[in-house]
């Protein structure tokens, strides 16, 4: 698990031009929870590629909070 200097866990979004694009696990958790609570669809709500770490985690949280595909 990758972490920031402060210890925050990071999820990989993808690699663009050799640079790793990452986002905090807490941010993805918040976004997915809010989207599920708002009744959005997974396709409309998830801003990450579904095959990325961030996308897979978003889907896991989204569905665990009652979100629908």
Rosetta blueprint (number, residue, H / E / L):
1 X L
2 X E
3 X E
4 X L
5 X L
6 X L
7 X L
8 X L
9 X E
10 X E
11 X E
12 X E
13 X E
14 X E
15 X E
16 X E
17 X L
18 X L
19 X E
20 X E
21 X E
22 X E
23 X E
24 X E
25 X H
26 X H
27 X H
28 X H
29 X H
30 X H
31 X H
32 X H
33 X H
34 X H
35 X H
36 X H
37 X H
38 X L
39 X L
40 X L
41 X E
42 X H
43 X H
44 X H
45 X H
46 X L
47 X L
48 X L
49 X L
50 X L
51 X L
52 X L
53 X H
54 X H
55 X H
56 X H
57 X H
58 X H
59 X H
60 X H
61 X H
62 X H
63 X H
64 X H
65 X L
66 X L
67 X L
68 X E
69 X L
